[in-house]
Amino acid sequence: MLPQQFDYVAPVTVEEAVQALSATPNARFLAGSFNLLIDIKTRRVAPPLLVDLRKIPALHGIERTASGLRIGSMTTLSQLLEDEEIRGTYVALAEALEKTGDPQIRNQDAIGGHLEYASPSSDISAALVALGASIDVTGPNGSRAIPADDFFTGLRQTALAPGELITAVTLPAGPARSAYEKLKHPAHLGAICGVAVALWLDGDQVARCRLAVTGATDHAQRLPAAEAALTGWPLVEPRIAEAAAHAADGLTGISDLQFSADYRLHMIGVLLRRALVHLRAA
């Protein structure tokens, strides 16, 4: 199938890109996302204009800051996976990157396009939510930072306003320990269910934690009941069991022809237990 006709521009500044997006209703920005190109080819979507961000130097690269890490939206997944600080400090993100697609996908896909597409089976989305990341966006009304918790709003839906584009992802100082566990779909390689865990420790107690799920629900989101079961307690078996038992409380699962909502919701507890046991032994 051939795509419907569309216009294409490749601006060299963020301002030019915002102007192009704002001037054409339903325009989309292209940040390496192979998923968007597939959707255009199969006519699942038909944007009248594609705004390619790859020629904007300000959107490329990883920058160390006083408070953490800033990742340009055109930085590829492969570049992120090769970064020593991400592999050493933001382990949940590194593990999610490693489990995303295959090398060809990681070489093409940039983090901005990956997040804008908002796939419900995205490994990276759960890791960013667990790590407390924020998504930096710029649009016709200026710039703002959207917490990853609030960025994903539904099935392939985000908090981006018309004319806005993703410029960067900001990661705060890393947690003491983090991990990502996944049940992989054998065909498209996305998450049937994935769980990201970030723990901040005070001695042997969990002072703070952020837990997030992907694949089992229509968008990446936190696991508040499981977080409550862990916070303020040592990371011991009874607490792990309690967190796993309540991991899916209050969540609505998604189903397809292969995997039911009940199965996916059950797997949240299984994968959470696996991640916590791994972190306890680390």
C-alpha positions in Angstrom: 0.0 0.0 0.0 1.3 3.5 -0.9 0.9 6.4 1.5 -1.3 9.4 0.8 0.5 12.4 -0.5 2.1 14.7 2.1 4.5 17.6 2.2 8.0 17.3 3.8 10.3 19.9 5.4 13.5 19.5 7.3 14.1 22.7 9.3 17.5 23.5 11.0 16.2 25.2 14.1 13.6 24.4 16.7 11.8 27.7 16.0 11.4 26.8 12.3 10.1 23.4 13.2 7.5 24.8 15.6 6.4 27.3 13.0 5.9 24.6 10.4 4.0 22.4 12.8 1.8 25.3 14.0 1.0 26.4 10.4 -0.4 23.0 9.3 -3.1 21.3 11.3 -2.5 17.6 12.0 1.2 17.9 10.9 3.5 15.4 12.6 7.2 15.7 13.6 9.5 12.9 12.5 12.2 12.0 15.0 13.5 8.7 13.7 10.3 6.8 14.5 9.9 3.8 12.2 6.4 3.2 13.7 5.1 6.5 12.3 6.5 5.7 8.9 4.8 2.3 8.9 1.5 4.0 10.0 1.8 6.5 7.1 2.5 3.8 4.6 -0.5 1.7 5.7 -2.7 4.8 5.9 -3.4 4.3 9.5 -2.5 8.1 9.8 -2.3 10.6 7.0 -0.5 13.8 8.1 -0.5 16.5 5.5 3.0 17.5 6.5 6.1 15.7 8.0 8.5 17.9 9.9 11.8 16.1 10.0 13.9 17.1 13.0 17.2 15.4 12.1 18.9 18.5 10.8 18.5 20.5 14.1 21.9 20.3 16.0 20.4 21.3 19.3 18.3 18.1 19.5 21.2 15.7 19.3 23.4 14.4 22.1 23.6 13.7 25.8 24.5 16.5 28.3 25.6 16.1 31.9 24.0 18.7 34.1 24.3 19.6 37.8 21.0 17.9 38.5 21.2 14.9 36.2 21.2 14.1 32.5 19.7 15.9 29.5 19.1 13.8 26.4 18.3 15.5 23.0 15.2 14.2 21.3 17.1 13.1 18.2 19.6 11.0 20.1 19.2 7.4 18.9 18.4 4.5 21.2 21.8 2.9 20.2 23.6 6.1 21.3 21.8 6.0 24.6 22.6 2.3 25.1 26.3 3.0 24.5 26.5 5.8 27.1 28.5 4.8 30.2 26.5 6.9 32.7 23.2 5.6 31.5 24.5 2.0 31.8 26.0 2.7 35.2 23.5 5.0 36.9 20.2 4.6 35.1 20.2 0.8 34.9 16.5 0.5 34.3 16.7 2.7 31.2 19.7 0.8 29.9 17.9 -2.5 30.4 14.8 -1.2 28.7 16.9 0.1 25.8 18.6 -3.2 25.4 15.3 -5.0 25.3 13.8 -2.6 22.7 13.4 -4.0 19.2 16.6 -5.1 17.5 19.9 -3.3 16.5 18.3 -2.0 13.3 15.4 -0.4 15.2 17.7 1.0 17.9 19.9 2.5 15.2 17.0 4.4 13.5 14.7 5.2 16.4 15.4 8.4 18.3 14.0 8.9 21.8 11.8 11.9 20.8 10.0 10.0 18.1 9.7 6.9 20.3 8.0 8.8 23.0 5.7 10.8 20.7 4.4 7.6 19.2 3.4 6.5 22.7 3.2 2.8 22.0 1.5 0.9 24.8 4.3 -1.7 24.6 7.2 0.7 24.9 9.9 -0.5 27.3 11.5 2.9 27.5 8.3 4.6 28.6 8.1 2.6 31.8 11.7 3.1 32.6 11.4 6.9 32.2 8.3 7.0 34.5 10.1 4.9 37.1 13.2 7.1 37.0 11.2 10.3 37.4 12.1 11.8 34.0 10.5 14.8 32.5 9.8 15.5 28.8 10.9 18.9 27.6 8.7 20.3 24.8 8.5 23.5 22.8 5.6 24.9 21.0 3.9 28.1 19.8 3.3 29.2 23.4 6.9 28.6 24.6 8.6 25.7 26.4 7.6 23.5 29.3 8.6 20.3 31.1 6.0 17.5 31.4 6.6 14.8 34.0 6.8 11.4 32.4 4.0 10.4 34.8 1.7 12.9 33.0 3.1 12.7 29.5 1.3 9.4 28.5 -2.4 9.9 28.7 -4.0 6.9 26.9 -3.6 4.5 24.0 -1.0 6.3 21.7 -2.0 9.5 23.3 0.2 12.1 25.0 0.0 15.5 26.7 1.6 17.2 23.6 -0.5 20.2 22.5 -0.9 21.2 18.9 2.3 22.6 17.4 4.5 21.2 20.2 7.5 19.0 19.7 9.8 17.1 22.0 13.2 18.7 22.5 14.8 16.7 25.2 14.3 14.2 28.0 15.7 15.2 31.4 16.7 12.6 34.0 17.2 13.6 37.7 20.0 12.2 39.8 19.8 8.4 39.6 18.3 6.1 42.2 20.4 3.8 44.4 19.2 0.8 42.4 16.9 0.3 39.4 15.9 -2.5 37.0 13.6 -3.4 34.2 11.9 -6.8 33.6 9.9 -7.8 30.5 7.8 -10.5 28.9 8.6 -10.0 25.2 6.1 -10.4 22.4 7.6 -13.0 20.0 6.5 -11.1 16.9 6.8 -7.4 17.3 9.3 -7.6 20.2 7.4 -5.1 22.3 6.3 -5.7 25.9 3.4 -8.0 26.6 4.1 -6.7 30.1 7.1 -4.8 31.4 7.9 -3.5 34.9 10.5 -0.8 35.8 11.7 -0.4 39.4 13.6 2.5 40.9 14.6 2.4 44.6 16.1 5.1 46.9 17.5 3.5 50.0 18.2 4.7 53.5 20.4 2.0 54.9 18.5 -1.2 54.3 15.1 0.5 54.1 13.3 1.7 51.0 13.0 5.4 51.6 11.3 6.0 48.3 10.4 4.0 45.3 8.9 4.5 41.8 7.4 1.5 40.0 5.9 1.6 36.5 4.3 -0.8 34.1 4.0 -1.0 30.3 2.4 -3.4 27.9 -0.3 -4.6 30.3 -2.2 -1.2 30.2 -2.9 1.2 27.5 -0.1 3.5 28.5 2.9 3.5 30.9 1.9 4.3 34.4 2.9 3.9 38.0 2.0 1.1 40.5 0.8 3.1 43.6 -0.4 0.1 45.7 2.9 -1.7 45.3 4.9 1.5 46.0 3.0 1.9 49.2 3.8 -1.7 50.2 7.5 -1.2 49.9 8.1 2.4 51.1 9.5 2.6 54.7 10.3 -1.1 54.9 13.4 -3.3 54.3 13.5 -5.1 51.0 12.6 -8.5 52.5 10.5 -11.3 51.2 7.3 -10.5 53.0 7.4 -6.9 51.6 8.2 -8.1 48.1 5.3 -10.6 48.2 3.0 -7.9 49.4 4.0 -5.5 46.7 3.7 -8.2 44.0 0.2 -9.3 45.3 -1.1 -5.7 45.0 0.9 -4.6 41.9 -2.1 -4.5 39.6 -4.6 -2.9 42.1 -6.7 -0.2 40.4 -5.3 -0.9 36.9 -7.3 -1.7 33.7 -5.6 -4.2 31.5 -5.7 -4.4 27.7 -6.4 -7.5 25.6 -5.6 -8.7 22.1 -6.0 -12.0 20.2 -3.0 -13.6 21.9 -2.9 -12.2 25.5 -5.9 -11.4 27.7 -6.1 -8.5 30.1 -6.2 -10.9 33.1 -3.0 -12.6 32.0 -1.1 -9.3 31.5 -2.3 -7.9 34.8 -1.1 -11.1 36.5 2.3 -10.8 34.9 2.8 -7.3 36.5 3.2 -9.0 39.9 5.4 -11.8 38.5 7.8 -9.3 36.8 7.8 -6.9 39.8 8.8 -9.8 42.1 11.5 -10.8 39.7 12.9 -7.2 39.5 12.8 -6.7 43.3 14.5 -10.1 44.0 17.2 -9.1 41.5 17.8 -5.7 43.2 17.8 -7.2 46.7 20.7 -9.5 45.6 22.6 -6.8 43.8 
